[in-house]
Amino acid sequence: ELPPYSMFTGTPVYEVNGEVVFGLLRDTVVPDASDDIYVVPTAAEGRLDLISNYHYGVPYLWWVIARVNEINDALVGPVSGTELRIPTRERLVSLGLLNV
């Protein structure tokens, strides 16, 4: 069983020929008008984990920011000055991805 904050929580699981496999990844969080806009400072350049920790108090939700901003390579991450969409804490709580 996956923890509720895992990026794979919304992924369907199937049994194929006796083997359990993940299905296609379905986005748990998509861009929304309620998202905050955050300009990446030099200190957080390339560090989605730091940005997640700043906004949510935990580093492991970096993938939410990556998915909403269509960042495919989290190791490269955003450069300073980049505007990112940041889903609100309230929205993540309502989706079960973040505990209050």
C-alpha positions in Angstrom: 0.0 0.0 0.0 1.3 3.5 -0.9 1.4 6.4 1.4 -1.2 9.1 0.5 1.5 11.6 -0.5 3.1 9.3 -3.0 3.0 10.5 -6.6 1.8 7.0 -7.6 -1.3 7.1 -5.3 -3.7 7.9 -8.2 -2.2 5.3 -10.5 -4.4 2.4 -11.3 -3.1 -1.1 -10.4 -3.9 -4.1 -12.6 -3.1 -7.8 -12.4 -1.8 -9.1 -15.7 -1.0 -12.8 -16.1 -0.7 -13.1 -12.3 1.6 -10.1 -12.0 0.6 -6.8 -10.4 1.5 -3.8 -12.6 0.9 -0.1 -12.4 -1.3 1.4 -15.1 -0.9 4.7 -16.8 -0.2 7.6 -14.4 -3.2 9.9 -13.9 -2.4 13.4 -12.7 -3.5 13.8 -9.1 -3.0 17.6 -9.2 -3.6 19.7 -12.3 -3.2 23.5 -12.7 -6.0 25.5 -11.1 -7.0 29.2 -11.0 -6.5 29.0 -7.2 -2.7 28.3 -7.6 -0.3 30.8 -6.2 2.4 32.2 -8.4 6.0 31.9 -7.0 9.1 33.4 -8.4 12.1 31.1 -7.8 14.9 32.8 -5.9 18.5 32.1 -6.5 18.8 30.1 -3.3 16.1 27.6 -4.5 17.3 27.3 -8.1 17.0 23.7 -9.3 15.6 22.6 -5.9 11.9 21.7 -6.0 12.3 20.0 -2.7 13.3 23.3 -1.0 10.3 25.0 -2.7 8.0 22.3 -1.5 9.4 22.6 2.0 8.9 26.3 1.9 5.3 26.1 0.8 4.1 22.9 2.4 6.5 22.3 5.3 7.6 19.0 3.8 10.1 18.4 0.9 8.5 15.2 -0.5 5.7 17.0 -2.4 8.2 18.4 -4.9 6.5 16.2 -7.5 3.3 18.1 -7.2 5.0 21.3 -8.2 6.8 19.5 -11.0 3.6 18.0 -12.4 1.6 21.2 -12.2 4.4 23.1 -14.0 5.1 20.4 -16.5 8.7 20.0 -15.3 9.8 16.6 -16.7 13.3 16.5 -15.3 13.2 17.3 -11.6 17.0 17.0 -11.3 17.4 20.1 -13.5 14.5 22.0 -11.9 13.7 25.7 -12.5 16.2 28.5 -12.7 16.0 31.6 -10.6 13.4 34.1 -11.9 11.1 31.4 -13.2 7.4 31.7 -12.2 5.9 28.5 -10.9 2.3 27.6 -10.1 2.1 26.4 -6.5 -1.1 24.6 -5.6 -2.5 25.9 -2.3 -2.1 23.9 0.9 -5.9 23.8 1.2 -6.2 22.1 -2.2 -3.6 19.5 -1.3 -5.3 18.8 2.0 -8.7 18.4 0.2 -7.0 15.9 -2.2 -5.5 13.9 0.8 -1.9 14.7 -0.2 -1.1 16.8 2.8 -2.1 16.6 6.5 -3.0 19.8 8.3 
